[in-house]
Amino acid sequence: TGNFVFTEKVLSWQRKLSPLESQPRLSRETLPASASEIAHKKIVYEQIYFINYISNLIFLQR
């Protein structure tokens, strides 16, 4: 569960950094996702996956 808390922290941190969050929420939810938005989300998910992977390696070595 510690890793879940860590993931939540990373997600909130990613949301703060995300330039998409500065856009109006309504337009982002009603309009279809643009190619750049999809690409950005993919990068964010890859970063989260990578951070989780590294944290798991560190955690397992204890």
PQR file with spaces between the fields and no chain letter, atoms N, CA, C, O and H, PARSE charges and radii, in Angstrom:
ATOM       1  N    THR     1       0.836   -1.215    0.000 -0.4000 1.5000
ATOM       2  CA   THR     1       0.000    0.000    0.000 -0.0000 2.0000
ATOM       3  C    THR     1       0.865    1.258    0.000  0.5500 1.7000
ATOM       4  O    THR     1       0.434    2.317   -0.456 -0.5500 1.4000
ATOM       5  N    GLY     2       2.074    1.134    0.509 -0.4000 1.5000
ATOM       6  CA   GLY     2       2.996    2.275    0.502 -0.0000 2.0000
ATOM       7  C    GLY     2       3.278    2.755   -0.906  0.5500 1.7000
ATOM       8  O    GLY     2       3.434    3.950   -1.155 -0.5500 1.4000
ATOM       9  H    GLY     2       2.425    0.274    0.879  0.4000 1.0000
ATOM      10  N    ASN     3       3.343    1.799   -1.827 -0.4000 1.5000
ATOM      11  CA   ASN     3       3.608    2.144   -3.224 -0.0000 2.0000
ATOM      12  C    ASN     3       2.408    2.851   -3.853  0.5500 1.7000
ATOM      13  O    ASN     3       2.564    3.705   -4.726 -0.5500 1.4000
ATOM      14  H    ASN     3       3.217    0.827   -1.625  0.4000 1.0000
ATOM      15  N    PHE     4       1.220    2.487   -3.400 -0.4000 1.5000
ATOM      16  CA   PHE     4       0.011    3.144   -3.889 -0.0000 2.0000
ATOM      17  C    PHE     4       0.004    4.618   -3.483  0.5500 1.7000
ATOM      18  O    PHE     4      -0.329    5.490   -4.286 -0.5500 1.4000
ATOM      19  H    PHE     4       1.094    1.793   -2.691  0.4000 1.0000
ATOM      20  N    VAL     5       0.372    4.884   -2.236 -0.4000 1.5000
ATOM      21  CA   VAL     5       0.463    6.261   -1.732 -0.0000 2.0000
ATOM      22  C    VAL     5       1.496    7.022   -2.551  0.5500 1.7000
ATOM      23  O    VAL     5       1.274    8.171   -2.933 -0.5500 1.4000
ATOM      24  H    VAL     5       0.642    4.176   -1.584  0.4000 1.0000
ATOM      25  N    PHE     6       2.618    6.379   -2.814 -0.4000 1.5000
ATOM      26  CA   PHE     6       3.678    6.978   -3.635 -0.0000 2.0000
ATOM      27  C    PHE     6       3.147    7.326   -5.023  0.5500 1.7000
ATOM      28  O    PHE     6       3.404    8.412   -5.541 -0.5500 1.4000
ATOM      29  H    PHE     6       2.798    5.445   -2.503  0.4000 1.0000
ATOM      30  N    THR     7       2.407    6.397   -5.616 -0.4000 1.5000
ATOM      31  CA   THR     7       1.827    6.621   -6.950 -0.0000 2.0000
ATOM      32  C    THR     7       0.869    7.802   -6.929  0.5500 1.7000
ATOM      33  O    THR     7       0.863    8.622   -7.846 -0.5500 1.4000
ATOM      34  H    THR     7       2.198    5.514   -5.196  0.4000 1.0000
ATOM      35  N    GLU     8       0.058    7.884   -5.877 -0.4000 1.5000
ATOM      36  CA   GLU     8      -0.881    9.004   -5.741 -0.0000 2.0000
ATOM      37  C    GLU     8      -0.137   10.331   -5.671  0.5500 1.7000
ATOM      38  O    GLU     8      -0.568   11.320   -6.265 -0.5500 1.4000
ATOM      39  H    GLU     8       0.063    7.217   -5.132  0.4000 1.0000
ATOM      40  N    LYS     9       0.978   10.355   -4.948 -0.4000 1.5000
ATOM      41  CA   LYS     9       1.798   11.567   -4.852 -0.0000 2.0000
ATOM      42  C    LYS     9       2.342   11.944   -6.221  0.5500 1.7000
ATOM      43  O    LYS     9       2.325   13.115   -6.601 -0.5500 1.4000
ATOM      44  H    LYS     9       1.328    9.552   -4.466  0.4000 1.0000
ATOM      45  N    VAL    10       2.822   10.960   -6.953 -0.4000 1.5000
ATOM      46  CA   VAL    10       3.365   11.196   -8.297 -0.0000 2.0000
ATOM      47  C    VAL    10       2.266   11.727   -9.214  0.5500 1.7000
ATOM      48  O    VAL    10       2.490   12.661   -9.984 -0.5500 1.4000
ATOM      49  H    VAL    10       2.836   10.009   -6.644  0.4000 1.0000
ATOM      50  N    LEU    11       1.074   11.127   -9.128 -0.4000 1.5000
ATOM      51  CA   LEU    11      -0.047   11.561   -9.966 -0.0000 2.0000
ATOM      52  C    LEU    11      -0.429   13.006   -9.689  0.5500 1.7000
ATOM      53  O    LEU    11      -0.658   13.779  -10.619 -0.5500 1.4000
ATOM      54  H    LEU    11       0.891   10.369   -8.502  0.4000 1.0000
ATOM      55  N    SER    12      -0.499   13.379   -8.403 -0.4000 1.5000
ATOM      56  CA   SER    12      -0.864   14.756   -8.065 -0.0000 2.0000
ATOM      57  C    SER    12       0.233   15.726   -8.496  0.5500 1.7000
ATOM      58  O    SER    12      -0.043   16.850   -8.916 -0.5500 1.4000
ATOM      59  H    SER    12      -0.313   12.751   -7.647  0.4000 1.0000
ATOM      60  N    TRP    13       1.478   15.274   -8.385 -0.4000 1.5000
ATOM      61  CA   TRP    13       2.618   16.085   -8.812 -0.0000 2.0000
ATOM      62  C    TRP    13       2.596   16.270  -10.330  0.5500 1.7000
ATOM      63  O    TRP    13       2.865   17.361  -10.832 -0.5500 1.4000
ATOM      64  H    TRP    13       1.702   14.361   -8.044  0.4000 1.0000
ATOM      65  N    GLN    14       2.275   15.201  -11.052 -0.4000 1.5000
ATOM      66  CA   GLN    14       2.164   15.265  -12.509 -0.0000 2.0000
ATOM      67  C    GLN    14       1.034   16.210  -12.918  0.5500 1.7000
ATOM      68  O    GLN    14       1.163   16.971  -13.877 -0.5500 1.4000
ATOM      69  H    GLN    14       2.057   14.315  -10.644  0.4000 1.0000
ATOM      70  N    ARG    15      -0.072   16.151  -12.180 -0.4000 1.5000
ATOM      71  CA   ARG    15      -1.214   17.016  -12.491 -0.0000 2.0000
ATOM      72  C    ARG    15      -0.846   18.482  -12.328  0.5500 1.7000
ATOM      73  O    ARG    15      -1.264   19.330  -13.116 -0.5500 1.4000
ATOM      74  H    ARG    15      -0.177   15.533  -11.401  0.4000 1.0000
ATOM      75  N    LYS    16      -0.059   18.772  -11.296 -0.4000 1.5000
ATOM      76  CA   LYS    16       0.378   20.152  -11.061 -0.0000 2.0000
ATOM      77  C    LYS    16       1.267   20.636  -12.198  0.5500 1.7000
ATOM      78  O    LYS    16       1.183   21.792  -12.613 -0.5500 1.4000
ATOM      79  H    LYS    16       0.280   18.083  -10.656  0.4000 1.0000
ATOM      80  N    LEU    17       2.115   19.753  -12.695 -0.4000 1.5000
ATOM      81  CA   LEU    17       3.034   20.117  -13.768 -0.0000 2.0000
ATOM      82  C    LEU    17       2.354   20.170  -15.132  0.5500 1.7000
ATOM      83  O    LEU    17       2.830   20.834  -16.053 -0.5500 1.4000
ATOM      84  H    LEU    17       2.184   18.814  -12.358  0.4000 1.0000
ATOM      85  N    SER    18       1.242   19.465  -15.247 -0.4000 1.5000
ATOM      86  CA   SER    18       0.593   19.317  -16.546 -0.0000 2.0000
ATOM      87  C    SER    18       0.065   20.635  -17.104  0.5500 1.7000
ATOM      88  O    SER    18      -0.756   21.295  -16.467 -0.5500 1.4000
ATOM      89  H    SER    18       0.855   18.925  -14.499  0.4000 1.0000
ATOM      90  N    PRO    19       0.537   21.024  -18.302 -0.5600 1.5000
ATOM      91  CA   PRO    19       0.012   22.247  -18.922  0.2800 2.0000
ATOM      92  C    PRO    19      -1.454   22.094  -19.334  0.5500 1.7000
ATOM      93  O    PRO    19      -2.155   23.086  -19.534 -0.5500 1.4000
ATOM      94  N    LEU    20      -1.912   20.843  -19.459 -0.4000 1.5000
ATOM      95  CA   LEU    20      -3.305   20.578  -19.822 -0.0000 2.0000
ATOM      96  C    LEU    20      -4.259   21.037  -18.725  0.5500 1.7000
ATOM      97  O    LEU    20      -5.395   21.420  -19.002 -0.5500 1.4000
ATOM      98  H    LEU    20      -1.342   20.037  -19.297  0.4000 1.0000
ATOM      99  N    GLU    21      -3.791   20.997  -17.478 -0.4000 1.5000
ATOM     100  CA   GLU    21      -4.642   21.379  -16.354 -0.0000 2.0000
ATOM     101  C    GLU    21      -4.950   22.875  -16.339  0.5500 1.7000
ATOM     102  O    GLU    21      -5.934   23.299  -15.733 -0.5500 1.4000
ATOM     103  H    GLU    21      -2.868   20.686  -17.253  0.4000 1.0000
ATOM     104  N    SER    22      -4.126   23.666  -16.993 -0.4000 1.5000
ATOM     105  CA   SER    22      -4.351   25.110  -17.025 -0.0000 2.0000
ATOM     106  C    SER    22      -5.436   25.498  -18.034  0.5500 1.7000
ATOM     107  O    SER    22      -5.946   26.618  -18.010 -0.5500 1.4000
ATOM     108  H    SER    22      -3.327   23.322  -17.486  0.4000 1.0000
ATOM     109  N    GLN    23      -5.781   24.564  -18.913 -0.4000 1.5000
ATOM     110  CA   GLN    23      -6.846   24.803  -19.893 -0.0000 2.0000
ATOM     111  C    GLN    23      -8.206   24.675  -19.205  0.5500 1.7000
ATOM     112  O    GLN    23      -8.324   23.982  -18.194 -0.5500 1.4000
ATOM     113  H    GLN    23      -5.368   23.654  -18.933  0.4000 1.0000
ATOM     114  N    PRO    24      -9.227   25.334  -19.743 -0.5600 1.5000
ATOM     115  CA   PRO    24     -10.563   25.191  -19.144  0.2800 2.0000
ATOM     116  C    PRO    24     -11.009   23.722  -19.145  0.5500 1.7000
ATOM     117  O    PRO    24     -10.912   23.030  -20.159 -0.5500 1.4000
ATOM     118  N    ARG    25     -11.491   23.272  -18.002 -0.4000 1.5000
ATOM     119  CA   ARG    25     -11.870   21.869  -17.833 -0.0000 2.0000
ATOM     120  C    ARG    25     -13.001   21.466  -18.789  0.5500 1.7000
ATOM     121  O    ARG    25     -12.991   20.369  -19.347 -0.5500 1.4000
ATOM     122  H    ARG    25     -11.569   23.834  -17.179  0.4000 1.0000
ATOM     123  N    LEU    26     -13.964   22.359  -18.969 -0.4000 1.5000
ATOM     124  CA   LEU    26     -15.127   22.052  -19.799 -0.0000 2.0000
ATOM     125  C    LEU    26     -14.723   21.711  -21.230  0.5500 1.7000
ATOM     126  O    LEU    26     -15.132   20.686  -21.775 -0.5500 1.4000
ATOM     127  H    LEU    26     -13.972   23.251  -18.516  0.4000 1.0000
ATOM     128  N    SER    27     -13.919   22.578  -21.827 -0.4000 1.5000
ATOM     129  CA   SER    27     -13.520   22.360  -23.222 -0.0000 2.0000
ATOM     130  C    SER    27     -12.695   21.082  -23.363  0.5500 1.7000
ATOM     131  O    SER    27     -12.769   20.384  -24.375 -0.5500 1.4000
ATOM     132  H    SER    27     -13.586   23.411  -21.384  0.4000 1.0000
ATOM     133  N    ARG    28     -11.908   20.793  -22.323 -0.4000 1.5000
ATOM     134  CA   ARG    28     -11.065   19.603  -22.392 -0.0000 2.0000
ATOM     135  C    ARG    28     -11.917   18.332  -22.319  0.5500 1.7000
ATOM     136  O    ARG    28     -11.586   17.325  -22.946 -0.5500 1.4000
ATOM     137  H    ARG    28     -11.848   21.360  -21.502  0.4000 1.0000
ATOM     138  N    GLU    29     -13.002   18.377  -21.564 -0.4000 1.5000
ATOM     139  CA   GLU    29     -13.833   17.181  -21.393 -0.0000 2.0000
ATOM     140  C    GLU    29     -14.866   17.012  -22.509  0.5500 1.7000
ATOM     141  O    GLU    29     -15.266   15.890  -22.819 -0.5500 1.4000
ATOM     142  H    GLU    29     -13.271   19.194  -21.054  0.4000 1.0000
ATOM     143  N    THR    30     -15.296   18.121  -23.110 -0.4000 1.5000
ATOM     144  CA   THR    30     -16.336   18.022  -24.136 -0.0000 2.0000
ATOM     145  C    THR    30     -15.750   17.794  -25.524  0.5500 1.7000
ATOM     146  O    THR    30     -16.344   17.095  -26.345 -0.5500 1.4000
ATOM     147  H    THR    30     -14.972   19.032  -22.857  0.4000 1.0000
ATOM     148  N    LEU    31     -14.601   18.374  -25.782 -0.4000 1.5000
ATOM     149  CA   LEU    31     -13.979   18.205  -27.090 -0.0000 2.0000
ATOM     150  C    LEU    31     -13.230   16.879  -27.154  0.5500 1.7000
ATOM     151  O    LEU    31     -12.711   16.417  -26.138 -0.5500 1.4000
ATOM     152  H    LEU    31     -14.118   18.941  -25.115  0.4000 1.0000
ATOM     153  N    PRO    32     -13.164   16.256  -28.341 -0.5600 1.5000
ATOM     154  CA   PRO    32     -12.367   15.026  -28.458  0.2800 2.0000
ATOM     155  C    PRO    32     -10.891   15.326  -28.201  0.5500 1.7000
ATOM     156  O    PRO    32     -10.398   16.408  -28.520 -0.5500 1.4000
ATOM     157  N    ALA    33     -10.208   14.364  -27.630 -0.4000 1.5000
ATOM     158  CA   ALA    33      -8.795   14.550  -27.293 -0.0000 2.0000
ATOM     159  C    ALA    33      -7.968   14.776  -28.558  0.5500 1.7000
ATOM     160  O    ALA    33      -8.094   14.050  -29.544 -0.5500 1.4000
ATOM     161  H    ALA    33     -10.608   13.485  -27.371  0.4000 1.0000
ATOM     162  N    SER    34      -7.133   15.787  -28.503 -0.4000 1.5000
ATOM     163  CA   SER    34      -6.243   16.066  -29.636 -0.0000 2.0000
ATOM     164  C    SER    34      -5.070   15.089  -29.626  0.5500 1.7000
ATOM     165  O    SER    34      -4.806   14.434  -28.617 -0.5500 1.4000
ATOM     166  H    SER    34      -7.031   16.377  -27.702  0.4000 1.0000
ATOM     167  N    ALA    35      -4.380   14.998  -30.738 -0.4000 1.5000
ATOM     168  CA   ALA    35      -3.228   14.096  -30.852 -0.0000 2.0000
ATOM     169  C    ALA    35      -2.148   14.473  -29.841  0.5500 1.7000
ATOM     170  O    ALA    35      -1.515   13.599  -29.248 -0.5500 1.4000
ATOM     171  H    ALA    35      -4.594   15.530  -31.557  0.4000 1.0000
ATOM     172  N    SER    36      -1.940   15.779  -29.644 -0.4000 1.5000
ATOM     173  CA   SER    36      -0.910   16.226  -28.704 -0.0000 2.0000
ATOM     174  C    SER    36      -1.286   15.873  -27.267  0.5500 1.7000
ATOM     175  O    SER    36      -0.425   15.534  -26.455 -0.5500 1.4000
ATOM     176  H    SER    36      -2.454   16.489  -30.126  0.4000 1.0000
ATOM     177  N    GLU    37      -2.584   15.957  -26.964 -0.4000 1.5000
ATOM     178  CA   GLU    37      -3.054   15.609  -25.618 -0.0000 2.0000
ATOM     179  C    GLU    37      -2.858   14.122  -25.353  0.5500 1.7000
ATOM     180  O    GLU    37      -2.426   13.726  -24.270 -0.5500 1.4000
ATOM     181  H    GLU    37      -3.283   16.232  -27.624  0.4000 1.0000
ATOM     182  N    ILE    38      -3.180   13.304  -26.351 -0.4000 1.5000
ATOM     183  CA   ILE    38      -2.998   11.853  -26.230 -0.0000 2.0000
ATOM     184  C    ILE    38      -1.512   11.530  -26.049  0.5500 1.7000
ATOM     185  O    ILE    38      -1.144   10.703  -25.214 -0.5500 1.4000
ATOM     186  H    ILE    38      -3.531   13.625  -27.231  0.4000 1.0000
ATOM     187  N    ALA    39      -0.669   12.188  -26.836 -0.4000 1.5000
ATOM     188  CA   ALA    39       0.780   11.979  -26.735 -0.0000 2.0000
ATOM     189  C    ALA    39       1.285   12.397  -25.360  0.5500 1.7000
ATOM     190  O    ALA    39       2.130   11.720  -24.773 -0.5500 1.4000
ATOM     191  H    ALA    39      -0.967   12.860  -27.514  0.4000 1.0000
ATOM     192  N    HIS    40       0.767   13.512  -24.845 -0.4000 1.5000
ATOM     193  CA   HIS    40       1.171   13.996  -23.521 -0.0000 2.0000
ATOM     194  C    HIS    40       0.777   13.001  -22.436  0.5500 1.7000
ATOM     195  O    HIS    40       1.569   12.700  -21.544 -0.5500 1.4000
ATOM     196  H    HIS    40       0.081   14.061  -25.322  0.4000 1.0000
ATOM     197  N    LYS    41      -0.454   12.492  -22.517 -0.4000 1.5000
ATOM     198  CA   LYS    41      -0.933   11.506  -21.539 -0.0000 2.0000
ATOM     199  C    LYS    41      -0.073   10.248  -21.585  0.5500 1.7000
ATOM     200  O    LYS    41       0.248    9.672  -20.545 -0.5500 1.4000
ATOM     201  H    LYS    41      -1.098   12.737  -23.242  0.4000 1.0000
ATOM     202  N    LYS    42       0.299    9.826  -22.784 -0.4000 1.5000
ATOM     203  CA   LYS    42       1.130    8.641  -22.956 -0.0000 2.0000
ATOM     204  C    LYS    42       2.473    8.839  -22.252  0.5500 1.7000
ATOM     205  O    LYS    42       2.960    7.942  -21.562 -0.5500 1.4000
ATOM     206  H    LYS    42       0.038   10.294  -23.628  0.4000 1.0000
ATOM     207  N    ILE    43       3.065   10.020  -22.432 -0.4000 1.5000
ATOM     208  CA   ILE    43       4.348   10.341  -21.793 -0.0000 2.0000
ATOM     209  C    ILE    43       4.201   10.320  -20.274  0.5500 1.7000
ATOM     210  O    ILE    43       5.047    9.766  -19.572 -0.5500 1.4000
ATOM     211  H    ILE    43       2.669   10.748  -22.992  0.4000 1.0000
ATOM     212  N    VAL    44       3.129   10.924  -19.772 -0.4000 1.5000
ATOM     213  CA   VAL    44       2.882   10.965  -18.325 -0.0000 2.0000
ATOM     214  C    VAL    44       2.747    9.551  -17.770  0.5500 1.7000
ATOM     215  O    VAL    44       3.344    9.226  -16.744 -0.5500 1.4000
ATOM     216  H    VAL    44       2.443   11.375  -20.342  0.4000 1.0000
ATOM     217  N    TYR    45       1.960    8.707  -18.448 -0.4000 1.5000
ATOM     218  CA   TYR    45       1.781    7.331  -17.979 -0.0000 2.0000
ATOM     219  C    TYR    45       3.091    6.553  -18.025  0.5500 1.7000
ATOM     220  O    TYR    45       3.363    5.746  -17.137 -0.5500 1.4000
ATOM     221  H    TYR    45       1.474    8.972  -19.281  0.4000 1.0000
ATOM     222  N    GLU    46       3.901    6.790  -19.050 -0.4000 1.5000
ATOM     223  CA   GLU    46       5.209    6.137  -19.137 -0.0000 2.0000
ATOM     224  C    GLU    46       6.116    6.581  -17.996  0.5500 1.7000
ATOM     225  O    GLU    46       6.850    5.767  -17.434 -0.5500 1.4000
ATOM     226  H    GLU    46       3.680    7.446  -19.771  0.4000 1.0000
ATOM     227  N    GLN    47       6.070    7.858  -17.651 -0.4000 1.5000
ATOM     228  CA   GLN    47       6.867    8.382  -16.537 -0.0000 2.0000
ATOM     229  C    GLN    47       6.437    7.741  -15.229  0.5500 1.7000
ATOM     230  O    GLN    47       7.276    7.329  -14.428 -0.5500 1.4000
ATOM     231  H    GLN    47       5.474    8.519  -18.108  0.4000 1.0000
ATOM     232  N    ILE    48       5.118    7.656  -15.010 -0.4000 1.5000
ATOM     233  CA   ILE    48       4.587    7.049  -13.785 -0.0000 2.0000
ATOM     234  C    ILE    48       4.988    5.578  -13.713  0.5500 1.7000
ATOM     235  O    ILE    48       5.395    5.094  -12.656 -0.5500 1.4000
ATOM     236  H    ILE    48       4.437    7.992  -15.661  0.4000 1.0000
ATOM     237  N    TYR    49       4.875    4.869  -14.829 -0.4000 1.5000
ATOM     238  CA   TYR    49       5.251    3.461  -14.893 -0.0000 2.0000
ATOM     239  C    TYR    49       6.724    3.295  -14.536  0.5500 1.7000
ATOM     240  O    TYR    49       7.093    2.410  -13.764 -0.5500 1.4000
ATOM     241  H    TYR    49       4.545    5.262  -15.688  0.4000 1.0000
ATOM     242  N    PHE    50       7.558    4.160  -15.110 -0.4000 1.5000
ATOM     243  CA   PHE    50       8.997    4.100  -14.882 -0.0000 2.0000
ATOM     244  C    PHE    50       9.333    4.386  -13.420  0.5500 1.7000
ATOM     245  O    PHE    50      10.147    3.686  -12.817 -0.5500 1.4000
ATOM     246  H    PHE    50       7.258    4.879  -15.737  0.4000 1.0000
ATOM     247  N    ILE    51       8.701    5.420  -12.852 -0.4000 1.5000
ATOM     248  CA   ILE    51       8.944    5.779  -11.445 -0.0000 2.0000
ATOM     249  C    ILE    51       8.504    4.641  -10.528  0.5500 1.7000
ATOM     250  O    ILE    51       9.201    4.316   -9.566 -0.5500 1.4000
ATOM     251  H    ILE    51       8.039    5.989  -13.342  0.4000 1.0000
ATOM     252  N    ASN    52       7.358    4.036  -10.818 -0.4000 1.5000
ATOM     253  CA   ASN    52       6.880    2.893  -10.031 -0.0000 2.0000
ATOM     254  C    ASN    52       7.840    1.718  -10.138  0.5500 1.7000
ATOM     255  O    ASN    52       8.123    1.043   -9.148 -0.5500 1.4000
ATOM     256  H    ASN    52       6.792    4.300  -11.599  0.4000 1.0000
ATOM     257  N    TYR    53       8.333    1.483  -11.336 -0.4000 1.5000
ATOM     258  CA   TYR    53       9.283    0.397  -11.582 -0.0000 2.0000
ATOM     259  C    TYR    53      10.543    0.586  -10.741  0.5500 1.7000
ATOM     260  O    TYR    53      10.999   -0.344  -10.076 -0.5500 1.4000
ATOM     261  H    TYR    53       8.104    2.032  -12.139  0.4000 1.0000
ATOM     262  N    ILE    54      11.101    1.795  -10.775 -0.4000 1.5000
ATOM     263  CA   ILE    54      12.313    2.107  -10.005 -0.0000 2.0000
ATOM     264  C    ILE    54      12.042    1.998   -8.506  0.5500 1.7000
ATOM     265  O    ILE    54      12.853    1.440   -7.766 -0.5500 1.4000
ATOM     266  H    ILE    54      10.731    2.550  -11.315  0.4000 1.0000
ATOM     267  N    SER    55      10.895    2.535   -8.053 -0.4000 1.5000
ATOM     268  CA   SER    55      10.573    2.488   -6.622 -0.0000 2.0000
ATOM     269  C    SER    55      10.380    1.048   -6.152  0.5500 1.7000
ATOM     270  O    SER    55      10.732    0.711   -5.022 -0.5500 1.4000
ATOM     271  H    SER    55      10.237    2.988   -8.654  0.4000 1.0000
ATOM     272  N    ASN    56       9.824    0.203   -7.011 -0.4000 1.5000
ATOM     273  CA   ASN    56       9.679   -1.217   -6.676 -0.0000 2.0000
ATOM     274  C    ASN    56      11.042   -1.887   -6.547  0.5500 1.7000
ATOM     275  O    ASN    56      11.254   -2.691   -5.639 -0.5500 1.4000
ATOM     276  H    ASN    56       9.538    0.477   -7.929  0.4000 1.0000
ATOM     277  N    LEU    57      11.959   -1.564   -7.443 -0.4000 1.5000
ATOM     278  CA   LEU    57      13.312   -2.122   -7.369 -0.0000 2.0000
ATOM     279  C    LEU    57      13.984   -1.734   -6.063  0.5500 1.7000
ATOM     280  O    LEU    57      14.601   -2.567   -5.400 -0.5500 1.4000
ATOM     281  H    LEU    57      11.786   -0.911   -8.180  0.4000 1.0000
ATOM     282  N    ILE    58      13.859   -0.453   -5.696 -0.4000 1.5000
ATOM     283  CA   ILE    58      14.466    0.049   -4.457 -0.0000 2.0000
ATOM     284  C    ILE    58      13.809   -0.629   -3.258  0.5500 1.7000
ATOM     285  O    ILE    58      14.490   -1.046   -2.321 -0.5500 1.4000
ATOM     286  H    ILE    58      13.358    0.224   -6.235  0.4000 1.0000
ATOM     287  N    PHE    59      12.479   -0.735   -3.294 -0.4000 1.5000
ATOM     288  CA   PHE    59      11.718   -1.327   -2.197 -0.0000 2.0000
ATOM     289  C    PHE    59      12.093   -2.794   -1.995  0.5500 1.7000
ATOM     290  O    PHE    59      12.244   -3.244   -0.859 -0.5500 1.4000
ATOM     291  H    PHE    59      11.926   -0.396   -4.055  0.4000 1.0000
ATOM     292  N    LEU    60      12.245   -3.540   -3.088 -0.4000 1.5000
ATOM     293  CA   LEU    60      12.557   -4.967   -3.009 -0.0000 2.0000
ATOM     294  C    LEU    60      13.980   -5.234   -2.523  0.5500 1.7000
ATOM     295  O    LEU    60      14.270   -6.312   -2.005 -0.5500 1.4000
ATOM     296  H    LEU    60      12.123   -3.175   -4.011  0.4000 1.0000
ATOM     297  N    GLN    61      14.857   -4.261   -2.688 -0.4000 1.5000
ATOM     298  CA   GLN    61      16.250   -4.449   -2.276 -0.0000 2.0000
ATOM     299  C    GLN    61      16.462   -4.250   -0.776  0.5500 1.7000
ATOM     300  O    GLN    61      17.517   -4.602   -0.247 -0.5500 1.4000
ATOM     301  H    GLN    61      14.622   -3.385   -3.109  0.4000 1.0000
ATOM     302  N    ARG    62      15.455   -3.682   -0.083 -0.4000 1.5000
ATOM     303  CA   ARG    62      15.596   -3.457    1.361 -0.0000 2.0000
ATOM     304  C    ARG    62      15.708   -4.766    2.122  0.5500 1.7000
ATOM     305  O    ARG    62      15.832   -4.759    3.347 -0.5500 1.4000
ATOM     306  H    ARG    62      14.599   -3.396   -0.512  0.4000 1.0000
